[in-house]
């Protein structure tokens, strides 16, 4: 969904069309790997965009474009003109109030389609004013949902007794289906609970958020424990998502930013984070091991001034490329 949103915004800022090579430059993480495989992936995304109201016309190399020029490479041009609303002007108090309403709605809606719309609106609002997220923890914005409480006790009992669970859980197609799950353990992050279990249909470990579970049935079928499983290796923190190869990142923090960083890092296993000493009392050294460095980059982007220095050099270049990509995609000023 995030990739489709970025694509939509990219074409919104380039109504005359873009070459596929330019799209890959703007969305490098989304279309990495072999160029032809990446283009096929984009073709599938193009079909999804059509369902969202953005129909792209493909002009192969050498074909005449609507503006009379010849296409160089694969060019994609929106068929219909975009209708743009005037820029929404709000005071700081109005923006803060709107963000609170949106975030509360995201947590409490039972309609996944509406939740996606709320998330999209919240993302756009927070892009306009990233400081909305740094004015307090998420708990300051909305009351946590209690919809998971009814599921917590039976799931805990099933895990302890090693009984197979029948879970009705939402699908990508906005419906739901029954999953047979061998419960391995429970984890939580910022008040949100998640079942870590072996899904028999997928033959793999999967995460099931308790506040998204429609119904739970504890069967009488027992399963064998997996001696290789360790619940301590699982966490909901974004830095642990396996998007990139594991990287060690060195940071130098301003002392005033330590609290914000500690809040961001809460929930990561201890062996992934290490604080150090710095001769300058106003600076704090920090070493992070992560498989999702862009989650850290996003935090730095939303909290300017917290991180004074980032290394090693290849990571610093990745961060600068990340900032350049954000500015290119959304037309942000330097």
C-alpha positions as CSV (number, residue, x, y, z in Angstrom):
1,X,0.0,0.0,0.0
2,X,2.9,2.4,0.8
3,X,4.5,1.7,-2.6
4,X,1.2,2.4,-4.4
5,X,0.8,5.6,-2.4
6,X,4.3,6.8,-3.4
7,X,3.6,5.9,-7.0
8,X,0.4,7.9,-7.0
9,X,2.1,10.9,-5.5
10,X,5.0,10.7,-7.9
11,X,2.7,10.8,-10.9
12,X,0.7,13.6,-9.2
13,X,3.9,15.7,-9.3
14,X,4.7,14.5,-12.9
15,X,1.5,14.7,-14.9
16,X,3.4,14.6,-18.2
17,X,4.6,11.1,-17.5
18,X,7.8,9.4,-16.4
19,X,10.2,6.8,-17.9
20,X,10.5,3.5,-16.0
21,X,14.1,4.2,-15.3
22,X,13.1,7.5,-13.6
23,X,10.5,5.6,-11.6
24,X,13.2,3.2,-10.5
25,X,15.4,6.0,-9.4
26,X,12.6,7.6,-7.4
27,X,11.5,4.3,-5.8
28,X,14.7,2.4,-5.7
29,X,13.8,0.1,-2.7
30,X,10.5,-0.9,-4.3
31,X,11.9,-1.8,-7.7
32,X,15.4,-3.2,-7.0
33,X,16.9,-6.2,-8.7
34,X,16.8,-7.2,-12.3
35,X,15.4,-4.4,-14.5
36,X,13.0,-6.6,-16.5
37,X,11.7,-8.3,-13.3
38,X,11.3,-4.8,-11.7
39,X,9.3,-3.6,-14.7
40,X,6.9,-6.6,-14.6
41,X,6.4,-5.8,-10.9
42,X,5.6,-2.2,-11.9
43,X,3.1,-3.4,-14.5
44,X,1.2,-5.3,-11.8
45,X,1.3,-2.1,-9.6
46,X,-0.1,-0.2,-12.7
47,X,-3.2,-2.4,-12.6
48,X,-3.6,-1.6,-9.0
49,X,-3.3,2.1,-9.6
50,X,-6.1,1.8,-12.2
51,X,-8.4,0.6,-9.5
52,X,-7.5,3.7,-7.5
53,X,-8.4,6.0,-10.4
54,X,-5.0,6.5,-11.9
55,X,-4.9,5.0,-15.4
56,X,-1.4,5.0,-17.0
57,X,-0.8,4.7,-20.7
58,X,2.4,2.9,-21.8
59,X,4.5,4.3,-24.6
60,X,7.4,2.0,-25.7
61,X,10.7,3.2,-27.1
62,X,10.3,5.3,-30.3
63,X,6.5,5.8,-30.0
64,X,5.1,9.3,-30.2
65,X,4.1,10.9,-26.9
66,X,1.0,13.1,-26.4
67,X,3.3,16.2,-26.4
68,X,4.7,15.2,-29.8
69,X,8.1,14.0,-28.6
70,X,9.3,10.4,-29.1
71,X,9.5,8.1,-26.1
72,X,13.0,7.1,-25.0
73,X,12.6,3.8,-23.2
74,X,9.3,2.9,-21.5
75,X,7.3,6.0,-20.7
76,X,4.1,6.0,-18.6
77,X,1.7,8.9,-18.9
78,X,-1.6,9.4,-16.9
79,X,-4.6,9.2,-19.3
80,X,-6.7,11.7,-17.4
81,X,-5.8,15.1,-16.0
82,X,-5.5,15.3,-12.2
83,X,-7.9,17.4,-10.3
84,X,-6.1,19.2,-7.5
85,X,-7.8,20.7,-4.5
86,X,-6.4,24.0,-3.1
87,X,-3.8,23.7,-0.4
88,X,-5.4,23.1,3.0
89,X,-4.4,25.8,5.5
90,X,-4.6,25.0,9.2
91,X,-3.2,26.5,12.4
92,X,-0.9,24.4,14.5
93,X,-3.7,23.7,17.0
94,X,-6.1,22.6,14.2
95,X,-3.4,20.3,12.7
96,X,-2.7,18.7,16.1
97,X,-6.4,18.2,16.7
98,X,-6.9,16.6,13.3
99,X,-4.0,14.2,13.8
100,X,-5.4,13.1,17.1
101,X,-8.8,12.4,15.5
102,X,-7.2,10.5,12.6
103,X,-4.9,8.4,14.8
104,X,-7.8,7.5,17.1
105,X,-10.0,6.5,14.1
106,X,-7.2,4.3,12.8
107,X,-7.0,2.4,16.0
108,X,-10.8,2.0,16.5
109,X,-12.3,1.4,13.1
110,X,-13.4,-2.2,12.3
111,X,-13.5,-1.5,8.6
112,X,-10.1,-2.1,7.0
113,X,-11.0,-0.1,3.9
114,X,-11.8,3.0,6.1
115,X,-8.6,2.3,8.1
116,X,-6.5,2.5,4.9
117,X,-8.2,5.9,4.1
118,X,-7.5,7.2,7.6
119,X,-3.8,6.0,7.4
120,X,-3.4,7.8,4.0
121,X,-4.8,11.0,5.4
122,X,-2.7,10.8,8.5
123,X,0.4,10.1,6.4
124,X,-0.2,13.2,4.3
125,X,-0.9,15.4,7.3
126,X,2.2,14.2,9.2
127,X,4.4,14.7,6.1
128,X,3.3,18.4,6.1
129,X,4.2,18.6,9.8
130,X,6.4,15.8,11.0
131,X,6.7,17.4,14.5
132,X,3.2,16.2,15.3
133,X,4.7,12.8,16.0
134,X,7.4,14.3,18.3
135,X,5.1,16.2,20.6
136,X,4.5,13.2,22.7
137,X,4.1,9.4,22.5
138,X,1.4,7.8,20.6
139,X,-0.5,7.3,23.8
140,X,-0.9,11.1,24.0
141,X,-2.8,11.1,20.7
142,X,-5.5,8.5,21.2
143,X,-6.9,6.0,23.7
144,X,-5.7,2.4,23.0
145,X,-8.2,0.0,21.6
146,X,-9.5,-2.7,24.0
147,X,-10.9,-4.9,21.3
148,X,-8.1,-7.5,21.9
149,X,-9.0,-8.2,25.6
150,X,-11.5,-10.9,24.8
151,X,-9.0,-12.8,22.7
152,X,-6.0,-12.6,25.1
153,X,-7.0,-15.1,27.7
154,X,-8.0,-18.0,25.4
155,X,-4.9,-17.5,23.2
156,X,-2.6,-17.5,26.3
157,X,-4.3,-20.7,27.5
158,X,-3.9,-22.4,24.0
159,X,-0.2,-21.5,23.9
160,X,0.4,-22.9,27.3
161,X,-1.5,-26.2,26.5
162,X,-0.1,-26.3,22.9
163,X,-3.6,-26.5,21.4
164,X,-4.3,-25.6,17.8
165,X,-6.1,-22.3,17.2
166,X,-8.7,-21.6,14.6
167,X,-8.5,-17.9,13.9
168,X,-10.7,-15.8,11.7
169,X,-8.4,-13.0,10.3
170,X,-8.8,-10.3,7.6
171,X,-7.5,-11.0,4.1
172,X,-5.9,-8.5,1.7
173,X,-9.1,-8.7,-0.3
174,X,-11.0,-7.0,2.6
175,X,-12.7,-10.3,3.5
176,X,-11.6,-12.8,6.2
177,X,-10.7,-16.5,6.4
178,X,-10.0,-19.1,9.0
179,X,-6.3,-19.8,9.7
180,X,-5.0,-22.9,11.6
181,X,-2.3,-21.6,13.9
182,X,0.1,-23.2,16.3
183,X,0.6,-20.5,18.9
184,X,4.3,-19.9,19.8
185,X,4.0,-16.8,22.0
186,X,2.8,-13.2,22.5
187,X,4.6,-10.0,22.0
188,X,3.5,-6.4,22.4
189,X,4.8,-2.9,21.4
190,X,3.3,0.4,22.7
191,X,0.2,-1.4,24.0
192,X,-0.6,-3.4,20.9
193,X,-0.5,-7.2,21.3
194,X,0.4,-9.7,18.6
195,X,0.3,-13.5,18.4
196,X,3.4,-15.1,17.0
197,X,2.3,-18.5,15.5
198,X,3.1,-21.2,12.9
199,X,0.4,-20.8,10.3
200,X,-0.3,-24.2,8.7
201,X,-1.7,-22.8,5.5
202,X,1.5,-20.7,4.9
203,X,3.8,-23.3,6.5
204,X,5.7,-20.4,8.2
205,X,5.7,-18.2,11.2
206,X,3.2,-15.4,10.9
207,X,2.1,-12.4,13.1
208,X,-1.6,-12.0,14.0
209,X,-2.5,-8.7,15.7
210,X,-5.1,-9.4,18.4
211,X,-7.1,-6.2,17.7
212,X,-7.6,-7.4,14.1
213,X,-8.7,-11.0,15.0
214,X,-12.4,-11.5,14.2
215,X,-12.9,-14.7,16.3
216,X,-10.9,-17.4,18.1
217,X,-11.7,-21.0,18.6
218,X,-9.4,-23.2,20.7
219,X,-9.5,-26.7,19.3
220,X,-8.7,-30.0,21.2
221,X,-5.9,-30.8,18.7
222,X,-2.5,-30.7,20.3
223,X,0.8,-30.0,18.5
224,X,4.4,-30.6,19.3
225,X,6.5,-27.8,20.7
226,X,9.3,-26.4,18.4
227,X,12.6,-26.5,20.4
228,X,14.2,-24.1,18.0
229,X,11.7,-21.3,18.5
230,X,12.7,-18.4,20.8
231,X,10.1,-15.7,21.4
232,X,12.9,-13.3,22.4
233,X,13.9,-13.2,18.8
234,X,10.6,-11.6,17.8
235,X,9.5,-8.0,18.2
236,X,7.1,-5.5,16.6
237,X,9.7,-2.7,16.4
238,X,10.1,-1.4,12.9
239,X,13.9,-1.5,13.1
240,X,13.7,-5.3,13.2
241,X,11.7,-5.8,10.0
242,X,13.8,-7.8,7.5
243,X,13.9,-5.4,4.6
244,X,17.7,-5.0,4.1
245,X,20.6,-7.1,5.2
246,X,21.6,-6.5,8.8
247,X,23.6,-3.3,9.2
248,X,25.5,-1.8,12.2
249,X,24.9,1.9,12.4
250,X,26.8,4.4,14.6
251,X,25.0,7.5,15.8
252,X,26.0,10.5,17.8
253,X,23.0,12.1,19.6
254,X,22.5,15.4,21.1
255,X,21.9,15.0,24.9
256,X,18.5,16.7,24.6
257,X,17.4,14.1,22.0
258,X,18.2,11.0,24.1
259,X,14.7,10.7,25.5
260,X,13.1,10.8,22.0
261,X,15.6,8.1,20.8
262,X,15.0,5.9,23.8
263,X,11.3,6.1,23.3
264,X,11.7,5.2,19.6
265,X,14.0,2.2,20.5
266,X,11.8,0.8,23.2
267,X,10.9,-2.8,22.4
268,X,14.2,-3.8,20.6
269,X,16.1,-6.7,22.1
270,X,19.1,-5.5,24.1
271,X,21.7,-7.0,21.8
272,X,20.6,-4.7,19.0
273,X,21.2,-1.4,20.9
274,X,24.3,-0.2,22.7
275,X,24.9,3.2,24.3
276,X,28.4,4.4,24.7
277,X,30.3,7.3,26.3
278,X,31.5,10.5,24.5
279,X,34.1,13.0,25.8
280,X,31.6,15.8,25.0
281,X,29.0,15.6,27.8
282,X,26.4,17.0,25.4
283,X,26.8,14.1,23.0
284,X,25.8,10.5,23.4
285,X,27.2,7.6,21.3
286,X,24.8,4.9,20.1
287,X,25.3,1.7,18.1
288,X,22.2,0.0,16.4
289,X,22.0,-3.2,14.6
290,X,19.0,-3.2,12.2
291,X,17.6,-5.0,9.1
292,X,15.4,-1.9,8.3
293,X,17.7,1.1,8.2
294,X,15.0,3.2,6.5
295,X,12.9,3.0,9.7
296,X,15.7,4.8,11.4
297,X,16.1,7.3,8.5
298,X,12.3,8.0,8.8
299,X,12.7,8.7,12.5
300,X,15.6,11.1,11.8
301,X,13.6,12.8,9.1
302,X,10.7,13.4,11.5
303,X,12.9,14.4,14.4
304,X,15.5,16.8,13.1
305,X,18.4,17.6,15.5
306,X,18.2,14.4,17.6
307,X,21.0,12.7,15.6
308,X,24.1,14.9,15.2
309,X,26.1,12.4,13.2
310,X,25.5,9.0,11.4
311,X,28.0,6.5,10.2
312,X,29.8,4.6,8.8
313,X,30.3,6.4,5.5
314,X,28.1,4.0,3.4
315,X,25.2,4.4,5.8
316,X,25.6,8.2,5.8
317,X,25.4,8.1,2.0
318,X,22.3,5.9,2.2
319,X,20.7,8.4,4.5
320,X,21.5,11.3,2.1
321,X,20.1,9.3,-0.8
322,X,16.9,8.7,1.3
323,X,16.5,12.4,1.9
324,X,17.1,13.2,-1.8
325,X,14.5,10.5,-2.8
326,X,11.9,12.0,-0.4
327,X,12.4,15.5,-1.8
328,X,12.2,14.2,-5.4
329,X,9.0,12.2,-4.7
330,X,7.1,14.8,-2.9
331,X,8.6,18.0,-4.1
332,X,9.9,18.9,-0.7
333,X,12.2,22.0,-0.4
334,X,15.8,21.4,0.5
